[in-house]
Amino acid sequence: MRRPCRPAGREHGHALPVTERKQVLLRLDPAVHDALARWASAELRSANAQIEFLLRRALAEAGRLPGDAAPIARRGRPPRAPKAGPEAERSGPE
């Protein structure tokens, strides 16, 4: 039996921002999807991230991107939280 999924928190070294995301069913021609997947792979993105990137770029160029739209999440692993306390000052590069 699987445990219920919980969002990653400080016990994993970082806190994830809580943002609500909309799910959309998208039907694509298989050739268009293949081309999109290749393009996304070349830019080290998922197909979903590539679609969002392209939609945001098109909205911005048309002057229709809402000002309150959250920025696209950065690629890769989240940065490490800085160490706090006096031991952080002593544990610099040696």
Number of C-alpha atoms within 10 A of each C-alpha: 3 4 5 6 6 6 10 12 11 10 7 8 13 13 13 12 10 7 7 6 6 5 6 6 5 5 7 9 7 9 9 10 13 13 12 17 18 15 15 18 13 10 10 13 17 16 18 11 15 18 15 13 15 11 13 18 14 13 13 13 10 9 9 11 14 10 8 6 8 8 8 10 9 8 9 8 6 12 9 8 10 8 10 8 8 8 9 10 9 9 9 7 4 4
